[in-house]
Amino acid sequence: MKALVTRLDSFGDVLLAGPAVRAVAARADHVTLLCGSRGAPAARLLPGVDEVLVWDAPWGGFQPPDVGREDIDALVDRIDADTALILTSFHQSPLPTALVLRLAGVRHITADSVDYPGSLLDLRHRRAPHAHEAEAALDLAEAAGFPRPDDGRLRVRTPPRADTLTGPGPYVVLHPGASVPARAWSPERAAEAVRELAAAGHRVLVTGGPDERDLTACVAGEHGTDLGGRTEAPQLAGVLAGAAVVVTGNTAPAHLAAAVGTPVVSLFAPVVPAERWRPYGVPYVLLGDQDAPCADSRARDCPVPGHPCLNTVTATDVAAAVEKLLGEA
């Protein structure tokens, strides 16, 4: 049986699909993961994936491409599967993807859908109202005939050792950036946290992407080690795997840290619900005002002056959360 799993969102979303992918892989002969370009680096880390098919959908992402008949026809020609599992967030419709898969000749398609699917779905599933994204994906896989084969935690393929980046000895990672501004702690607060953690005796590594080098340099200052722009996805997994604790917002490194088993201090802006997107399967401390006016707004830019849901969190709060997780370990 050839199976296709789709998750067309970003890096972290694809990581949260990992347990469901493993469930499908336990029963299928070949598993293709269809994802967008932002999720592809995560897809290549997931156990159980035999092939990664990359396509940016006009109905997903922060800057979706225009609808193009030739582009969709080319995707239809590339899809080769008997059965498909469409994974979406609670607020997304799977039906545009289902239409493409049906045109590609996929015989059996399963998805969560609140909308009437007509002939687009063979199994229309209803997700539990407050399920975490990883749990919702696992529930959908089980409904499609792919029961969970393991503990259901997030996982990635064994990352490379990162000693040349991290240096010797224990360390804490602070990742100050976020995929959207509304989910980011302020650089000033992050820099204060680096100083306070260093004063408490911790070695602090500051991570970020190639476009975040100015941010990581500012946050690391003289008291942290700046790794901004120096880690592709596998290397970042290795850095996070070696950390005692990771401090980050609701963004991809939170889920990557969970996938390598590292505790997380989560600076969580409530623009999306923490119950659905918090670090999954590892010890964590959630910081941030979950009842702030921006709650459940799905805003990309903070709609409240001063970004109070996160900027009321202090460096001392973060240092105390780090110590709490270290004490539990």
C-alpha positions in Angstrom: 0.0 0.0 0.0 1.3 3.4 -0.9 0.2 6.1 1.6 0.4 9.9 1.3 0.3 12.2 4.4 -0.2 15.9 3.8 0.7 18.8 6.1 1.1 22.0 4.1 2.0 24.4 6.8 5.4 25.3 8.4 8.3 23.5 10.1 6.7 23.1 13.5 3.4 21.9 12.0 5.2 19.2 10.1 7.0 18.1 13.3 3.6 17.8 15.1 2.5 15.5 12.3 5.4 13.1 13.0 3.6 10.7 15.4 0.7 10.2 12.9 3.3 9.7 10.1 4.9 6.9 12.1 1.4 5.3 12.6 0.9 5.3 8.9 4.4 4.0 8.2 3.8 1.0 10.5 1.1 -0.3 8.1 2.1 1.1 4.7 4.7 -0.1 2.3 5.7 3.4 1.2 4.9 6.8 2.8 5.1 10.1 0.9 4.8 13.3 2.9 3.4 16.2 0.9 4.4 19.5 2.5 5.2 23.1 1.7 8.7 24.5 1.2 8.7 25.9 4.8 7.9 22.5 6.2 10.2 20.4 4.0 13.3 20.6 6.3 11.2 19.2 9.1 9.7 16.5 6.8 13.2 15.2 6.0 13.9 14.7 9.7 10.8 12.5 10.4 11.1 8.8 10.9 8.8 6.8 8.6 9.0 9.2 5.7 10.2 7.5 2.5 9.7 10.4 0.1 9.1 14.2 0.6 7.0 15.9 -2.1 7.2 19.7 -1.8 4.5 22.0 -3.0 3.3 25.4 -1.9 -0.5 25.5 -1.9 -2.5 28.6 -2.8 -4.6 28.0 0.3 -1.8 27.9 2.9 1.2 29.7 4.3 1.9 33.4 5.1 2.4 34.4 1.4 0.5 31.8 -0.7 1.2 31.7 -4.4 -1.3 32.5 -7.0 -3.5 29.7 -8.3 -2.0 28.2 -11.4 -3.5 25.5 -13.5 -0.2 24.2 -14.8 1.2 24.1 -11.3 -1.7 22.0 -10.0 -1.6 19.7 -13.0 2.1 19.1 -12.4 1.4 18.2 -8.8 -1.4 15.8 -9.8 0.9 14.0 -12.1 3.5 13.5 -9.3 1.1 12.0 -6.8 1.1 8.2 -6.6 -0.8 6.9 -3.6 -3.6 4.5 -2.8 -4.6 6.2 0.5 -4.2 9.7 1.9 -4.4 11.4 5.3 -4.9 15.1 5.1 -3.6 16.8 8.3 -4.8 20.4 9.0 -5.0 22.8 11.9 -8.4 23.1 13.6 -9.3 26.2 11.7 -8.3 25.0 8.2 -10.3 23.1 5.6 -8.9 20.0 4.0 -11.2 20.1 1.0 -9.0 22.0 -1.5 -6.2 19.4 -0.9 -8.8 16.6 -1.1 -9.9 17.8 -4.5 -6.3 17.7 -5.8 -5.7 14.2 -4.4 -9.0 13.0 -5.9 -7.9 14.4 -9.3 -4.6 12.5 -8.8 -6.5 9.2 -8.5 -6.1 8.6 -4.7 -8.8 6.1 -3.9 -9.2 6.6 -0.2 -8.9 10.0 1.5 -9.4 10.8 5.2 -9.5 14.2 6.9 -11.0 16.2 9.8 -13.7 18.4 8.3 -16.5 20.5 9.6 -17.7 21.2 6.1 -19.7 18.9 3.9 -17.2 17.1 1.7 -19.4 15.6 -1.0 -17.3 13.0 -2.8 -14.0 14.5 -1.8 -13.6 12.4 1.4 -14.1 8.7 2.0 -13.9 9.3 5.8 -15.0 12.6 7.3 -13.7 12.7 10.8 -14.5 15.1 13.7 -11.6 16.1 15.9 -12.0 16.4 19.6 -12.8 20.0 20.5 -9.6 20.7 22.6 -7.2 18.2 21.3 -3.5 19.1 20.9 -2.5 19.2 17.2 -0.3 16.1 17.6 -3.1 14.2 19.4 -5.7 15.3 16.7 -3.4 13.9 14.0 -3.0 10.6 15.8 -6.7 10.3 16.3 -7.3 10.9 12.6 -4.7 8.3 11.7 -6.4 5.7 14.0 -9.8 6.5 12.4 -8.3 5.8 9.0 -7.0 2.4 10.2 -3.5 3.3 11.4 -3.4 2.9 15.2 -0.5 4.4 17.1 2.4 2.0 17.2 4.4 3.6 20.0 4.1 6.2 22.8 3.1 8.9 20.3 5.7 11.5 21.2 7.4 13.8 18.7 10.6 12.3 17.2 13.2 13.1 14.6 15.9 11.0 13.1 19.1 10.9 15.2 20.6 14.4 14.8 24.3 14.9 14.2 26.6 15.8 17.2 26.9 19.5 17.7 30.0 19.7 19.9 31.8 21.9 17.5 29.0 24.5 17.7 28.2 24.1 21.4 31.6 23.6 23.0 32.0 21.5 26.1 29.9 21.4 29.2 26.2 22.0 30.0 24.2 24.8 28.4 20.8 26.4 28.0 19.5 27.5 24.6 17.5 30.7 24.1 15.8 31.1 20.7 14.4 34.7 20.6 12.9 34.8 17.1 9.4 33.5 16.0 7.7 32.8 12.7 5.4 35.8 13.3 6.0 38.9 15.4 3.0 38.4 17.7 4.6 35.3 19.1 8.0 36.8 19.9 9.4 38.1 23.2 11.0 41.4 22.9 14.8 41.5 22.1 15.4 43.6 25.2 13.7 41.1 27.5 15.6 38.2 25.8 18.9 39.9 26.3 18.1 40.5 29.9 17.3 36.8 30.3 20.7 35.9 28.8 22.4 38.1 31.3 20.4 36.7 34.2 21.0 33.1 33.2 24.7 33.7 32.8 24.9 35.4 36.2 23.2 32.2 37.6 26.1 30.2 36.2 24.5 28.9 33.0 26.2 28.9 29.6 23.7 30.3 27.2 23.6 29.6 23.4 21.4 31.9 21.3 20.0 30.4 18.1 18.3 31.8 15.1 18.0 31.6 11.3 20.1 33.3 8.7 17.7 36.2 8.6 18.0 36.6 12.4 21.7 37.3 12.8 21.2 40.9 14.0 18.7 39.7 16.5 20.8 36.8 17.9 23.9 39.1 18.1 21.9 41.7 20.1 20.4 39.1 22.4 23.6 37.2 23.0 25.6 40.3 23.7 28.7 39.7 25.8 27.1 37.0 28.0 25.9 34.5 25.5 27.2 32.5 22.5 25.7 33.7 19.2 24.8 30.8 16.9 22.6 32.8 14.6 22.6 31.6 11.1 24.9 28.7 11.9 22.4 25.8 12.2 20.4 24.1 9.4 17.6 21.9 10.7 19.7 18.8 11.5 22.4 20.9 13.3 19.8 22.8 15.2 18.3 19.5 16.3 21.7 18.5 17.6 22.2 21.7 19.5 18.7 21.4 21.1 19.3 17.7 21.9 22.3 18.6 24.0 20.7 21.5 25.9 19.5 21.2 29.5 16.6 23.4 28.7 15.4 25.4 25.7 13.8 28.8 26.1 11.6 29.8 23.1 8.3 31.2 21.9 5.6 29.2 20.2 7.6 28.6 17.1 9.4 25.7 15.4 12.3 25.2 17.9 9.8 24.5 20.7 8.5 21.5 18.8 12.0 20.5 17.7 13.2 20.6 21.3 10.3 18.4 22.2 11.2 16.0 19.4 14.7 15.5 20.8 13.4 15.2 24.4 14.6 18.5 25.8 12.4 20.4 28.4 11.0 23.8 27.2 10.4 27.1 28.8 7.6 28.3 26.5 7.0 32.0 26.1 3.5 31.5 24.7 1.5 34.3 23.2 -2.2 33.3 23.4 -3.0 34.3 19.8 -3.5 30.6 19.3 -4.6 28.2 22.1 -1.8 26.7 24.2 -3.8 23.6 24.7 -3.4 22.9 21.0 0.2 24.1 20.4 2.1 23.9 23.6 5.4 21.8 23.8 4.2 18.2 23.5 5.5 15.1 25.4 8.3 16.8 27.4 8.4 18.8 30.7 7.6 22.4 30.1 6.8 25.7 31.8 4.3 28.0 30.1 4.9 31.7 30.5 2.7 34.6 29.2 -0.8 35.9 30.0 -3.1 33.4 28.4 -6.1 35.6 29.1 -4.7 38.7 27.3 -7.0 40.6 24.9 -5.3 39.0 21.9 -6.3 35.5 23.0 -7.5 33.3 20.1 -7.2 36.1 17.6 -4.6 34.3 15.4 -3.0 37.7 14.9 0.4 37.8 13.2 1.2 41.3 14.6 0.3 42.0 18.2 -3.0 44.0 18.2 -2.4 45.3 21.8 0.0 48.2 22.4 3.1 47.1 24.3 2.7 43.4 23.5 1.7 42.8 27.2 0.9 39.1 27.0 4.7 38.4 26.6 6.5 41.6 27.7 5.1 41.3 31.2 7.2 38.1 31.5 10.6 39.1 33.1 14.0 37.7 32.8 13.7 36.6 36.4 10.5 34.6 35.5 12.5 32.8 32.8 15.4 32.1 35.0 13.1 30.7 37.7 11.4 28.5 35.1 14.7 27.2 33.9 15.7 26.3 37.5 12.3 24.6 38.0 12.8 22.3 35.0 16.4 21.6 35.9 15.2 20.6 39.4 12.6 18.3 38.0 15.2 16.6 35.7 
